Amino acid sequence: MLDRVADAVEKACPERPVDLTLGVSAELLPAVERRDLDLALVGLPARRRDLNTFPVASVQLSVAMRRDDPLATTGRLHVEDINDRIVVMLSSDAAPASLDRLRSELVAAGLHNLRQLDHRDTAKTATHVRREHTLAVTISPRFGGLAALYDDPQLVVIPLVDGPRQMFGLAWRSDREAEPALQGILGALRNEWADGPTDLSESSLTTEE
């Protein structure tokens, strides 16, 4: 998604170089508010009064576990399959509004032992799964990014087919929308996603045989 956004911005504004800054939503959103960044690709919702957003991707959640876990041979999971297990997720510090929404929806769906860890370190969470035999909420490592840390021979990641979906979208300052450069960029991005957010799920990925 980040490459697709950057390509669309470059085409819309070829005279202006695109500088990328990587970080978690909790770091990127204040940078947009300070005008240090024009746009940010972040977890949604953003819930910032001075920012506008629109979604670009809807991502299926998955569950990471040890390869010797009783559920590891299951092709897909439902919430009821794991509602008696300890399930962990990252601290909301990384993306407060987005991760709080996911936590609330997972609890409402029936996860009685969902625990948020006191850090936002995916590597530590993967280690927690290996050592404590817990389950962890993630997205497929095949989507890359920090989730790729779960691409580990000791672990298995299985789609959670009826869980809430993680949303990602673009955020920008609402009072800058009339600026000519940003107006053109936003128009190009809206045109790029004219059909709505991209559905990212295990079924949308292909495996090279």
C-alpha beads as a LAMMPS data file, in Angstrom:
LAMMPS data file: protein, C-alpha beads

209 atoms
208 bonds

1 atom types
1 bond types

-500.0 500.0 xlo xhi
-500.0 500.0 ylo yhi
-500.0 500.0 zlo zhi

Masses

1 110.0

Atoms # bond

1 1 1 0.000 0.000 0.000
2 1 1 2.831 2.414 0.810
3 1 1 4.444 1.828 -2.595
4 1 1 1.094 2.313 -4.307
5 1 1 0.502 5.593 -2.460
6 1 1 4.001 6.843 -3.251
7 1 1 3.639 5.952 -6.947
8 1 1 0.316 7.784 -7.180
9 1 1 1.791 10.866 -5.484
10 1 1 4.816 10.886 -7.797
11 1 1 2.596 10.737 -10.878
12 1 1 0.337 13.508 -9.576
13 1 1 3.228 15.790 -8.627
14 1 1 6.268 14.767 -10.730
15 1 1 8.137 18.023 -10.040
16 1 1 8.191 17.361 -6.315
17 1 1 10.286 14.554 -4.760
18 1 1 8.505 12.139 -2.441
19 1 1 10.287 11.731 0.883
20 1 1 9.169 8.741 2.957
21 1 1 9.239 8.643 6.748
22 1 1 8.592 5.290 8.424
23 1 1 7.015 5.047 11.860
24 1 1 3.988 3.902 13.827
25 1 1 0.689 5.771 13.652
26 1 1 1.247 7.366 17.063
27 1 1 4.370 9.055 15.639
28 1 1 3.102 9.871 12.147
29 1 1 -0.191 11.557 13.074
30 1 1 1.409 14.257 15.289
31 1 1 3.920 14.886 12.469
32 1 1 1.021 15.573 10.099
33 1 1 -0.522 17.909 12.665
34 1 1 2.796 19.772 12.984
35 1 1 3.004 20.012 9.155
36 1 1 6.207 17.981 9.155
37 1 1 4.396 15.512 6.870
38 1 1 1.837 16.214 4.152
39 1 1 0.216 12.781 4.329
40 1 1 0.465 9.689 6.493
41 1 1 -0.588 6.095 5.869
42 1 1 -1.869 4.984 9.278
43 1 1 -4.190 2.637 11.110
44 1 1 -7.800 3.827 11.180
45 1 1 -9.693 5.348 12.831
46 1 1 -7.342 8.247 13.559
47 1 1 -9.744 10.305 15.719
48 1 1 -7.843 13.560 15.361
49 1 1 -10.037 16.647 15.251
50 1 1 -7.959 18.564 12.709
51 1 1 -7.312 15.667 10.330
52 1 1 -9.275 14.196 7.440
53 1 1 -8.876 10.553 6.415
54 1 1 -9.996 8.045 3.854
55 1 1 -9.423 4.274 3.876
56 1 1 -7.210 2.502 1.353
57 1 1 -6.983 -1.047 2.733
58 1 1 -9.011 -3.514 4.764
59 1 1 -6.791 -6.239 6.198
60 1 1 -7.876 -9.634 7.479
61 1 1 -6.588 -10.483 10.950
62 1 1 -4.696 -13.688 11.639
63 1 1 -3.576 -15.558 14.738
64 1 1 0.033 -16.562 15.389
65 1 1 0.863 -19.654 17.442
66 1 1 3.573 -22.218 18.007
67 1 1 3.892 -24.879 15.343
68 1 1 3.160 -27.578 17.955
69 1 1 -0.080 -25.861 19.070
70 1 1 -3.216 -28.059 18.797
71 1 1 -4.721 -25.474 16.412
72 1 1 -1.664 -25.273 14.159
73 1 1 -3.013 -27.693 11.552
74 1 1 -6.281 -25.764 11.193
75 1 1 -6.604 -24.041 7.841
76 1 1 -8.632 -21.165 9.234
77 1 1 -9.986 -20.057 12.588
78 1 1 -13.187 -18.580 13.969
79 1 1 -13.315 -16.507 17.137
80 1 1 -15.125 -19.317 18.953
81 1 1 -12.144 -21.609 18.256
82 1 1 -9.876 -19.457 20.429
83 1 1 -12.256 -17.890 22.963
84 1 1 -10.906 -20.073 25.794
85 1 1 -7.244 -19.343 24.991
86 1 1 -4.986 -16.521 26.165
87 1 1 -4.631 -14.186 23.185
88 1 1 -2.200 -11.263 23.236
89 1 1 -1.907 -8.113 21.165
90 1 1 0.360 -5.083 21.100
91 1 1 -0.091 -2.115 23.381
92 1 1 -2.366 0.577 21.984
93 1 1 0.568 3.002 22.167
94 1 1 1.453 2.240 18.538
95 1 1 -1.934 3.323 17.159
96 1 1 -4.279 4.161 20.052
97 1 1 -7.611 4.632 18.269
98 1 1 -7.036 1.829 15.760
99 1 1 -5.858 -0.820 18.221
100 1 1 -8.438 0.179 20.832
101 1 1 -11.140 -0.403 18.220
102 1 1 -9.751 -3.826 17.364
103 1 1 -9.529 -4.766 21.030
104 1 1 -13.126 -3.704 21.702
105 1 1 -14.434 -5.609 18.690
106 1 1 -12.488 -8.764 19.538
107 1 1 -13.817 -8.718 23.109
108 1 1 -17.350 -8.126 21.816
109 1 1 -16.893 -11.091 19.454
110 1 1 -16.147 -13.359 22.427
111 1 1 -12.421 -13.296 23.226
112 1 1 -12.585 -13.510 27.009
113 1 1 -8.829 -13.763 27.638
114 1 1 -7.534 -11.041 25.320
115 1 1 -4.556 -9.284 26.884
116 1 1 -2.742 -6.212 25.642
117 1 1 0.985 -6.301 26.287
118 1 1 2.862 -3.347 27.774
119 1 1 4.944 -2.725 24.642
120 1 1 4.556 -2.232 20.893
121 1 1 7.425 -4.518 19.890
122 1 1 6.351 -7.241 17.452
123 1 1 9.593 -9.179 17.985
124 1 1 8.906 -9.363 21.736
125 1 1 5.359 -10.497 21.033
126 1 1 6.569 -13.289 18.751
127 1 1 8.974 -14.377 21.502
128 1 1 6.076 -14.316 23.994
129 1 1 4.126 -16.696 21.734
130 1 1 7.083 -19.079 21.455
131 1 1 7.895 -19.148 25.174
132 1 1 4.456 -18.818 26.789
133 1 1 2.409 -20.906 24.319
134 1 1 -0.049 -18.022 23.896
135 1 1 -1.737 -16.878 20.707
136 1 1 -1.176 -13.440 19.166
137 1 1 -3.344 -11.241 16.970
138 1 1 -1.466 -10.143 13.852
139 1 1 -1.845 -9.849 10.111
140 1 1 -0.341 -12.355 7.708
141 1 1 3.473 -12.168 7.494
142 1 1 3.002 -12.434 3.742
143 1 1 1.919 -8.782 3.781
144 1 1 5.402 -7.827 4.989
145 1 1 6.226 -5.032 7.408
146 1 1 6.537 -5.896 11.087
147 1 1 4.206 -8.875 10.620
148 1 1 7.039 -10.567 8.696
149 1 1 8.622 -11.287 12.104
150 1 1 6.066 -14.091 12.442
151 1 1 7.572 -15.805 9.396
152 1 1 9.411 -18.133 11.746
153 1 1 9.871 -21.931 11.449
154 1 1 8.665 -22.298 15.058
155 1 1 5.406 -20.434 14.379
156 1 1 2.260 -20.783 12.287
157 1 1 -0.061 -17.914 11.318
158 1 1 -3.698 -18.788 10.532
159 1 1 -6.438 -16.461 9.182
160 1 1 -9.186 -15.425 11.613
161 1 1 -12.073 -15.441 9.177
162 1 1 -14.777 -13.816 11.328
163 1 1 -12.681 -11.366 13.312
164 1 1 -12.751 -7.581 12.876
165 1 1 -10.623 -6.180 10.082
166 1 1 -7.684 -3.838 10.464
167 1 1 -8.209 -0.663 8.448
168 1 1 -5.459 1.509 6.995
169 1 1 -5.890 4.871 5.360
170 1 1 -4.422 8.263 4.552
171 1 1 -4.541 11.214 6.935
172 1 1 -3.884 14.884 6.226
173 1 1 -4.609 18.259 7.812
174 1 1 -8.121 19.399 6.920
175 1 1 -7.039 23.042 6.690
176 1 1 -4.524 22.177 3.947
177 1 1 -6.966 20.478 1.607
178 1 1 -7.375 23.623 -0.527
179 1 1 -3.622 23.949 -1.164
180 1 1 -3.088 23.352 -4.919
181 1 1 -0.327 20.729 -4.546
182 1 1 -2.153 18.726 -1.891
183 1 1 -5.455 19.114 -3.721
184 1 1 -3.953 17.504 -6.820
185 1 1 -2.377 14.706 -4.835
186 1 1 -5.594 13.927 -2.976
187 1 1 -7.516 13.913 -6.241
188 1 1 -5.082 11.389 -7.694
189 1 1 -5.264 9.198 -4.612
190 1 1 -9.055 9.250 -4.538
191 1 1 -9.042 8.276 -8.205
192 1 1 -6.583 5.453 -7.472
193 1 1 -8.992 4.057 -4.863
194 1 1 -12.198 4.946 -6.687
195 1 1 -13.484 1.402 -6.107
196 1 1 -12.971 1.640 -2.342
197 1 1 -10.407 0.139 0.025
198 1 1 -8.291 -2.745 -1.209
199 1 1 -9.350 -6.028 0.413
200 1 1 -6.208 -7.668 1.775
201 1 1 -6.832 -11.189 2.982
202 1 1 -5.166 -14.572 2.660
203 1 1 -7.513 -15.370 -0.207
204 1 1 -6.290 -12.286 -2.074
205 1 1 -2.675 -13.542 -2.051
206 1 1 -1.314 -15.995 -4.566
207 1 1 1.459 -18.471 -3.938
208 1 1 4.012 -19.217 -6.593
209 1 1 4.043 -22.940 -7.228

Bonds

1 1 1 2
2 1 2 3
3 1 3 4
4 1 4 5
5 1 5 6
6 1 6 7
7 1 7 8
8 1 8 9
9 1 9 10
10 1 10 11
11 1 11 12
12 1 12 13
13 1 13 14
14 1 14 15
15 1 15 16
16 1 16 17
17 1 17 18
18 1 18 19
19 1 19 20
20 1 20 21
21 1 21 22
22 1 22 23
23 1 23 24
24 1 24 25
25 1 25 26
26 1 26 27
27 1 27 28
28 1 28 29
29 1 29 30
30 1 30 31
31 1 31 32
32 1 32 33
33 1 33 34
34 1 34 35
35 1 35 36
36 1 36 37
37 1 37 38
38 1 38 39
39 1 39 40
40 1 40 41
41 1 41 42
42 1 42 43
43 1 43 44
44 1 44 45
45 1 45 46
46 1 46 47
47 1 47 48
48 1 48 49
49 1 49 50
50 1 50 51
51 1 51 52
52 1 52 53
53 1 53 54
54 1 54 55
55 1 55 56
56 1 56 57
57 1 57 58
58 1 58 59
59 1 59 60
60 1 60 61
61 1 61 62
62 1 62 63
63 1 63 64
64 1 64 65
65 1 65 66
66 1 66 67
67 1 67 68
68 1 68 69
69 1 69 70
70 1 70 71
71 1 71 72
72 1 72 73
73 1 73 74
74 1 74 75
75 1 75 76
76 1 76 77
77 1 77 78
78 1 78 79
79 1 79 80
80 1 80 81
81 1 81 82
82 1 82 83
83 1 83 84
84 1 84 85
85 1 85 86
86 1 86 87
87 1 87 88
88 1 88 89
89 1 89 90
90 1 90 91
91 1 91 92
92 1 92 93
93 1 93 94
94 1 94 95
95 1 95 96
96 1 96 97
97 1 97 98
98 1 98 99
99 1 99 100
100 1 100 101
101 1 101 102
102 1 102 103
103 1 103 104
104 1 104 105
105 1 105 106
106 1 106 107
107 1 107 108
108 1 108 109
109 1 109 110
110 1 110 111
111 1 111 112
112 1 112 113
113 1 113 114
114 1 114 115
115 1 115 116
116 1 116 117
117 1 117 118
118 1 118 119
119 1 119 120
120 1 120 121
121 1 121 122
122 1 122 123
123 1 123 124
124 1 124 125
125 1 125 126
126 1 126 127
127 1 127 128
128 1 128 129
129 1 129 130
130 1 130 131
131 1 131 132
132 1 132 133
133 1 133 134
134 1 134 135
135 1 135 136
136 1 136 137
137 1 137 138
138 1 138 139
139 1 139 140
140 1 140 141
141 1 141 142
142 1 142 143
143 1 143 144
144 1 144 145
145 1 145 146
146 1 146 147
147 1 147 148
148 1 148 149
149 1 149 150
150 1 150 151
151 1 151 152
152 1 152 153
153 1 153 154
154 1 154 155
155 1 155 156
156 1 156 157
157 1 157 158
158 1 158 159
159 1 159 160
160 1 160 161
161 1 161 162
162 1 162 163
163 1 163 164
164 1 164 165
165 1 165 166
166 1 166 167
167 1 167 168
168 1 168 169
169 1 169 170
170 1 170 171
171 1 171 172
172 1 172 173
173 1 173 174
174 1 174 175
175 1 175 176
176 1 176 177
177 1 177 178
178 1 178 179
179 1 179 180
180 1 180 181
181 1 181 182
182 1 182 183
183 1 183 184
184 1 184 185
185 1 185 186
186 1 186 187
187 1 187 188
188 1 188 189
189 1 189 190
190 1 190 191
191 1 191 192
192 1 192 193
193 1 193 194
194 1 194 195
195 1 195 196
196 1 196 197
197 1 197 198
198 1 198 199
199 1 199 200
200 1 200 201
201 1 201 202
202 1 202 203
203 1 203 204
204 1 204 205
205 1 205 206
206 1 206 207
207 1 207 208
208 1 208 209
